[in-house]
Amino acid sequence: MPTAKGFADDDDKRDIRNQRQDLRQDQRQLEKLRQQRDHEISEGDKGETREYNGKIRDLQKDMRKDQRELKGEQRENRRDHDHGDD
């Protein structure tokens, strides 16, 4: 009986590509937040600066979590592929 394993591999690769794209977008957003924060620092607005620092911390935390998950999925996919899940 044939299985859909070939399709699952393709879906996994596509999902990993999408996750990588999301991480790149998050990195761009992080850079924008840093620029906005730096602008607020130059304007002397400590309240806005604190807000941007909080947003930056939250985004960095989410990105680290996403990177760990992505690495785990990649490791799992390699292990499944190497062992051939017969």
C-alpha positions as CSV (number, residue, x, y, z in Angstrom):
1,M,0.0,0.0,0.0
2,P,1.6,3.3,-1.0
3,T,2.0,6.0,1.5
4,A,2.1,9.8,1.2
5,K,5.5,10.1,2.7
6,G,6.9,11.8,-0.4
7,F,4.3,14.5,-0.1
8,A,4.9,14.9,3.6
9,D,8.6,15.5,2.9
10,D,7.7,18.2,0.4
11,D,5.2,19.8,2.9
12,D,7.9,19.7,5.6
13,K,10.4,21.5,3.3
14,R,7.8,24.1,2.4
15,D,6.9,24.6,6.0
16,I,10.6,25.1,7.0
17,R,11.0,27.6,4.1
18,N,7.9,29.5,5.3
19,Q,9.3,29.6,8.9
20,R,12.6,30.8,7.6
21,Q,10.9,33.6,5.7
22,D,8.9,34.5,8.8
23,L,12.2,34.8,10.8
24,R,13.6,37.1,8.1
25,Q,10.6,39.3,8.3
26,D,10.9,39.3,12.1
27,Q,14.5,40.3,11.7
28,R,13.5,43.2,9.5
29,Q,10.8,44.2,12.0
30,L,13.4,44.1,14.8
31,E,15.7,46.4,12.9
32,K,12.8,48.9,12.3
33,L,12.0,48.8,16.0
34,R,15.6,49.5,16.9
35,Q,15.7,52.4,14.5
36,Q,12.5,53.8,16.0
37,R,13.8,53.3,19.5
38,D,17.1,55.1,18.6
39,H,15.1,58.0,17.2
40,E,13.1,58.3,20.4
41,I,16.4,58.2,22.4
42,S,17.7,61.1,20.3
43,E,14.4,63.0,20.9
44,G,14.8,62.4,24.6
45,D,11.4,60.6,25.0
46,K,12.1,58.0,27.7
47,G,8.6,56.7,27.8
48,E,8.6,55.8,24.1
49,T,12.1,54.4,24.4
50,R,10.9,52.1,27.2
51,E,8.0,50.9,25.0
52,Y,10.2,50.2,22.1
53,N,12.7,48.3,24.4
54,G,9.8,46.2,25.6
55,K,8.7,45.5,22.0
56,I,12.3,44.6,21.0
57,R,12.7,42.2,24.0
58,D,9.4,40.5,23.2
59,L,10.2,40.1,19.5
60,Q,13.7,38.8,20.3
61,K,12.2,36.3,22.7
62,D,9.7,35.1,20.1
63,M,12.5,34.8,17.5
64,R,14.7,32.7,19.8
65,K,11.7,30.4,20.5
66,D,10.9,30.1,16.8
67,Q,14.6,29.5,15.9
68,R,14.8,26.7,18.5
69,E,11.6,25.1,17.1
70,L,12.8,25.4,13.6
71,K,16.1,23.7,14.4
72,G,14.3,20.9,16.2
73,E,12.1,20.3,13.2
74,Q,15.0,20.3,10.9
75,R,16.9,17.9,13.1
76,E,13.8,15.7,13.3
77,N,13.3,15.8,9.5
78,R,17.0,14.8,8.9
79,R,16.7,12.0,11.4
80,D,13.5,10.7,9.7
81,H,15.1,11.0,6.3
82,D,18.3,9.4,7.3
83,H,16.5,6.4,9.0
84,G,14.1,6.0,6.1
85,D,10.9,5.5,8.2
86,D,10.1,2.2,6.4
